[in-house]
Amino acid sequence: MKDLIEIRWHGRGGQGAKTASLLLADAAFNTGKYIQGFPEYGPERMGAPITAYNRISNEPIRIHSNIYEPDYVVVVDDTLLESVDVTAGLKEDGAIIINTTKTKDEIKKLLPNYNGSIYTIDARKISIEALGKYFPNTPMLAAIVKVSGIMDEKQFLEDMKGSFAHKFAKKPEVIEGNMKALELALAEIN
């Protein structure tokens, strides 16, 4: 892992991008890394574009600002590709991960000024199969872990099982579905 990895999340209010960035920060922290996970607040409302961020490092992090030149960008809703410059500042040796049913060639046409790696995943299909409802943040969380190599996948799954047990203590029936969504996403990201 590089000394510092910076990730920018793009989603819509209510899709869980902020929650996913905080879960990623917790999981990375539990592996001994220094972390930051935070949203950019504005006049967000359900369905409005939102941005969240992660910094993950093996050394203390002394930067306290938004992320303008991320190593990775996670796009939780592909309709944002038409209205938000999701690749702004994205390093070409990094990657963009998009929740979409479109092919990589179709995505490339929507990102004509970006020449880096593109990964796609159908988080809707995965979450409906695993959870019975559309919660794209869980598959997208697994996708960024797989693409970035921030942590060992087995360690990530173990940590998330503990996080879900705590988060869903009053709804233990959803833990298995969330774990299945993570596992499916790790297998399907391409």
N, C-alpha and C positions, 0 to 999 in steps of 0.2 A: 504494500500500500504506500502511496505517496505520503509525504509528511502531512499534507492537508488536502482533504477532499471536500469540495463545495458542491452542494446540490440545491437546485431551485425547483420547486413544485408549482405547477399551474393546474388549477381546478376551478370548480364552481362551488359557491357556498352550499354546504350540505352534502358534498361528495366525500368528505373525509380527508382531504389533502393535508389539512393542518394536523389532524389526528395521526395520520400516517407519518408525517415528519417527526412528531413527538415520539411515536412508538419506535421509529428508527433511531432516534437519539438515545432513548432508553436502552435499546438492545446493544447499540455500540458502546454505551457507557458501561454496560455489564460485562463487556469484553476487555475493559481496562482502557478504553480510548477516552480522549477528551472530546467533548461534544457541545454543540449548540443546535437547538431545534426551536424555531420560532416562526410565527406568521407575520405577515405585513398587514396591519390593520388599516382599514379605510371604511367607506360606507357599505361594507359587505351586507348582503342579504341573501336569502336562499336563491341560488341560481346565478348570482353575480360572480364575475371572475375574482379569484383570490390567488394569493401567492404565499408560499411558505418556504422555509429555508432550513438546510442542515449544513453544519460544518463538523467534520470528523477528523481527528488528528491523533497521532501518537505523542504529540507534544502539547503543552498548554496553548490554548487559543487566545491570542491577544487582540484579535480583530472584533469589533463590535459594530457592524453595519450590515445592511442588506448585502446580498451577493450579486455582483454585477458581471463577473466572468466565471460562471460555474463550470465545473468539470462534467456535470451531468444535469440534465433537465428531465423531469418527469411530468408528462402531460396526462392528467386524469380524464380529461374530456376533449376529444379530438375536434369538437366544434370551435374550440379556442384557437385552432390553427388559422382560422379565417379572420379573427379579430384581434389577436394578441401576438406580438412578435416574440414567440416562445424561444427562438434561437438567439435572441439578442445577447451578445457577449459570450455565447457558448463556445468553449474551446474545441477546436477541431479534433484534438486527440481524445476528447471525451465522447459523450454519446447522448442521444435523446431517446427516451422511452415513451411510447405513446399507446394509450388505451384506444384501440381502433379495430374495425373490421376491414379497413382498407389495406391494400398491399403496400409494400415498401415503395414500389414505383409510383403509386398514387400519392403517397405521402411526400415523396421526393419532389413532385410537381408543386406541392403546397409549400415547400421549403426551398425555393430556388437558390437562395443565397447561402445555404448550409451544405457543407461538403463532408461532414463527419459521419460517424456511425449512427444508424437508425435502427432501433429495436421496436417491435410491435407486439402487442398482446391484446387479446379480447377479454378484458376484465369483466365485461358484462356477462359473457357466456360462463366464465369461471365462477363468478359470484352467484349467478342464478343456479348453476349446477351444485355448488357447495353449500350455499346458504338459503337458496329459495327466494332470494331478493337481490336487488341490485345495490351492492356496496362495493364500488370499484377500488376503494383505498387498500383493502387487504391484499388483493392480487398485485397492485402496483407497488406495494411495500416489498413484497417478495421479489418482484422484477428488478427493482433498483439494487437489492442485495445481490442478486445473481449477476447482473451486468457489471456492477462496480467492484465486486469482490471485497467489499468492506469487511466482511466477516465470513467465517466458515458457515456453510448452509446448515449443517447439523446443529451447530451451536446456536444459530439464529432461530431454528425451529424450537429448540429446547427453551430458549429464552422467551419466545413468543407464547409458548404454552403456559409458562409461568405468568406472563403479563396478562394473557387472556383470562387465566384462572382468577387473577386479582380483579381485573376490570369487569369481568362478567360473573362475579361471585354470586349475584342474585339471579343470574340467568345462565346456569352452567350448560344448558342445552345448546347454546350457540358456540361454545368453545370448539367442539368437534368440527362444525361447519367452517369456522374461521381457519382452523388448522388445515382442513382439506383444501380450502382456497389458497393458502400459502403453498402447499405442496404442489397443487396443480399449476400454479403460476411459475414456480421454480422449474417445473418440467416443460412448460409451454413457451416461455419467453424466447423470441427468436429475432 
